Amino acid sequence: MLAIYTRISKKKSEGKDTSIETQQNLGTIFADKHFMKYQYFSDRGFTGTNDDRPEFQDMIWAIKKGKITAVWVYDQSRLERNEEIWMMFQGLIVAHKIDYYVSGNKYEIDNELIRMAANMASFWNASYARTTSKNVKASYALRINSGKWIGVTPYGYKTDENGILLIDKGEEIIVKRIFDMSLSGIGAYTIANKLNDEKIPTKYNRYKGKIRKIDPYTRSTKSFDKKDIQWRGNVISDIIKNPIYKGHWITNMKKNNVVTDVIKRTAPAIIPEELYDEVIANLAKNKKNVGKREEYNYLLNGLVLCSCGKEMRGKKRPKGKDSAYKCGGGTVDCRGMNIAKLETFIVEHLFISRDLQTFLTNQPKIGEKVLNQLKSKLDKKSQELKNAELTAKRFLNMMKDPELNDDIAIAEEYKSAKKRQTELIQTTKELTDEIFSIENDLATTRFFYAINNFKIDQTFDVIKRSVHNLVESLTVNYNSEKRYFIVQVKYRGFEERATFKVDTMLFNWKWLTYERARAYTVQQLDYDRSQFAGYMSETFGINAEPSPNWEGGVTEPVFAKIVLEKENLIRFD
């Protein structure tokens, strides 16, 4: 599997940097040309100077798990702008024998000249990032001190050709209306609804392109056309509370997200200071008149996928007219699922029924410290293996030399190096398997901890975070002819799945199967082998054993039930 890694900096906008879509397109062309299966890993709005990037970490995890055999990047600066990250990644791809491609060119990191070139590229990327950061900060401070606006102007304002802040006469009228309505006792959400009803453009409607939002729970990115962005109550509230409208321009200077200085200047005022202060003082009275706020809690947004390939999002409407997770696919097999019933089922399955715990692997007795020691040992043995391979290759070349091919000492050295190479291959494989097993056990420990510490009276955000930490996805397949759903739950952190069947009433959930992708212990592998042999015997009447390299894996029939009761459905609104 080829990993196509793409990134665009949070400091650069589309058009000023090679877009994610362009990078992905180039990577896809390369993969198709070489008949390679591929998977996208895309970080949008993240700097390359650190490795705290969700998709980058997912790619690292996939490499360690053996799911990725090659990596493609548009250029090395997309991968990193930090020498330490490059050295980590370089060691990783060498240890796991990963092919590394930069814009279609294969970088043989084992080749010292190529490795040196890659190291130099990393140095220049990091140096460029540091220099650019200093220049940007210096330019930023200079513009602020000279009275020039930086970034997107507040609603009601614009800038001239020199960057000086001016009042936008058209938007000025709307700003004054907002303050007048607030002073008269109209709440922020009601004001937003009025402006939307009148089709008053928002500040985003001035611009072309899209605005992207990262889901705080799943880290997935959603795109919205700027022309479609509407007024919201929190936007109205931010406008009312912004002192720039009374002429107070305040800029916080930060370093490492800590405010180091506050710069205060004057700006063209749209609202008289006395009126502004009166509106602020009146805000408390408006809390009782905020208008209809159509905001709902959706426990599973970002997790539920329809069999058609689209995401199913929660949709609620006033007065109970609609309440379902829907994909909008429009086919007969794209049917919504009632929000309260689906969410109650998930809570029951994960936290209350306790059946899940009996199918997960046992809690580990080995902790993070031992895991880190094993990883360090694996890195050391991987380096030794590389050296042994180079040594064997060197002696093999010497044996091909006509003047040395009869040298017994060289032949013995070659045999010794090959033997050492074989031993190290086995050692690194055993270490990799042990690390894989422990990582799975640690994931299970975290799973059990979340289950055992769950309380139904926790806040919605705490419960949602717990669910999203345990579940990677729910795939829904509806059979329109027989009118039932098949729902597959994929657990986060290890390759385990459960499959459920439920009719359209969504009360009686029958647990059909539990699947484990591979064995994590010797005992599990023995069990899986016996299950395989039994299946072959019962189904085909033959005696058959899996290959010696088989890693196990089993699908267990369960037939347990989760039965929901109408009066006990959980509703998070």
NORVEN-V357804 format. One line per field, one symbol per residue. phi: phi as a letter, one per 30 degrees, with the letter a starting at -180 (. if undefined). psi: psi as a letter, one per 30 degrees, with the letter a starting at -180 (. if undefined). Layout:
phi->???
psi->???
This chain:
phi->.cdccbabddcbcejcbddeddddddddeddddchcdbbdbbccibdcdbcdbedddddedddddidccabcbdaddddabadddddddddddddchcdccchjcdcddddddddddddddddddddddddddddddddddddddcicdbjdddejbbbddciddbdddddeddeddeddddddjdddddddddddddhdddddddccjbccbcddccidcccbdddcdcdbdddddddddddddcjcccbccbbhicdcabccbcbddcceeddeddddddeeddddbdidcdcbcbdcejcdbdddjcdccdbbbeiidaaadbcidicdcccdbeddddddedddddccdideddcdddddcccdddedddddddeddddddddddddddddddddddedbdcdddddddddddddddddddddddddddddeddddddddddddddddcdbdcddedddddddddccdabccbccddchbccccccddjadbbbcbbbdddiccccddbbcbdadcbddddddddddddddddddcibcbbddeddcikaccdcidbccccedcddbdc
psi->kkkjklkkkffklkefljleeeeeeeeeeeeeeghkklkkjkjjgklgflgikeeeeeeeeeeefgfkflkklelffeelhkeeeeeeeeeefeeghkkkkjhfkkjjffkeeeeeeeeeeeeeeeeeeeeeeeeeeeeeeeeefggkkkakklkflllafggkklkjeefeeeeeeeeeeeffgkleeeeeeeeeeghkklffffllalkkkkkfefglkkkkkfffklklefeeeeeefjfffggjjkkkklkhgkkflkkklllkkekkeeeeeeeeffeeffffhfljjiklkjegkfekklffflkjkkjkllggfkilklfgeglfgiklkkeeeeeeeeeeeefeefeeefflllklgkaeeeeeeeeeeeeeeeeeeeeeeeeeeeeeeeffkefffgjeeeeeeeeeeeeeeeeeeeeeeeeeeeeeeeeeeeeeeeeeeeefgkkfglleeeeeeeefffkeljkkjkjfefhlkkkkkkkkfliklkklkkaffhejjkjelkkkflkfleeeeeeeeeeeeeeeeeefgljkkllffkgakkjkkeglkjkkkefgkkkf.
